Amino acid sequence: MTPPRDLRHTGLTWFAHAGVQVHVLRRIAGHGSLTTTQRYLHPDVHKITAAGAAFSARLSVLRAPRSLPSPIVVTR
């Protein structure tokens, strides 16, 4: 049988992967500090990699030089 402590780790990790913020998880778990809650979380390597890639892509967009709009050419 799986000990309840292991189930708490699993449950909190699943909530975190679903996007529940850590301060909300702290309240759900009844922990006094975020540090305790963070010890319960076991991040998915794929989620961490995807988050890093999304962050890098966002930074690339923000750093990209912005071009001036093309002039409008009216023909008759």
C-alpha positions as CSV (number, residue, x, y, z in Angstrom):
1,M,0.0,0.0,0.0
2,T,1.2,3.5,-0.9
3,P,1.9,5.6,2.2
4,P,-0.2,8.8,2.5
5,R,2.9,11.0,2.4
6,D,3.7,9.6,-1.1
7,L,0.2,10.4,-2.2
8,R,0.5,14.0,-1.0
9,H,3.7,14.3,-3.1
10,T,2.0,12.9,-6.1
11,G,-1.2,14.9,-5.7
12,L,0.6,18.2,-5.2
13,T,2.8,17.5,-8.2
14,W,-0.2,16.8,-10.4
15,F,-1.8,20.0,-9.2
16,A,1.4,21.9,-10.0
17,H,1.6,20.3,-13.5
18,A,-2.0,21.4,-14.1
19,G,-1.0,25.0,-13.5
20,V,-2.1,25.5,-9.9
21,Q,0.2,28.2,-8.4
22,V,2.5,27.2,-5.5
23,H,0.9,29.6,-3.0
24,V,-2.5,27.9,-3.6
25,L,-0.9,24.4,-3.3
26,R,0.5,25.6,0.1
27,R,-3.0,26.3,1.3
28,I,-4.4,23.0,-0.1
29,A,-1.6,21.1,1.7
30,G,-1.9,23.1,4.9
31,H,1.8,24.0,5.0
32,G,3.0,27.0,6.9
33,S,5.7,28.0,4.3
34,L,6.2,27.8,0.6
35,T,9.5,26.0,1.2
36,T,7.7,23.0,2.7
37,T,5.3,22.9,-0.3
38,Q,8.2,23.1,-2.8
39,R,9.8,20.1,-1.2
40,Y,6.7,18.1,-2.0
41,L,6.8,19.0,-5.7
42,H,8.6,16.8,-8.2
43,P,8.8,18.8,-11.5
44,D,8.5,17.0,-14.8
45,V,11.7,17.5,-16.8
46,H,9.6,17.9,-20.0
47,K,7.5,20.7,-18.3
48,I,10.7,22.5,-17.2
49,T,12.2,22.2,-20.7
50,A,9.0,23.4,-22.4
51,A,8.8,26.3,-20.0
52,G,12.4,27.3,-20.8
53,A,11.8,27.1,-24.5
54,A,8.6,29.2,-24.2
55,F,10.5,31.8,-22.1
56,S,13.4,31.9,-24.7
57,A,10.9,32.3,-27.5
58,R,9.2,35.2,-25.8
59,L,12.6,36.9,-25.2
60,S,13.5,36.4,-28.8
61,V,10.3,38.2,-29.9
62,L,10.9,41.0,-27.5
63,R,14.6,41.4,-28.7
64,A,13.9,41.2,-32.4
65,P,14.4,44.4,-34.2
66,R,11.1,46.0,-35.2
67,S,10.9,46.9,-38.9
68,L,9.1,50.0,-40.1
69,P,5.8,49.3,-41.9
70,S,6.1,49.2,-45.7
71,P,4.9,52.3,-47.5
72,I,1.4,52.1,-49.0
73,V,1.6,52.4,-52.8
74,V,-1.6,53.6,-54.5
75,T,-1.9,52.7,-58.2
76,R,-4.6,54.0,-60.6
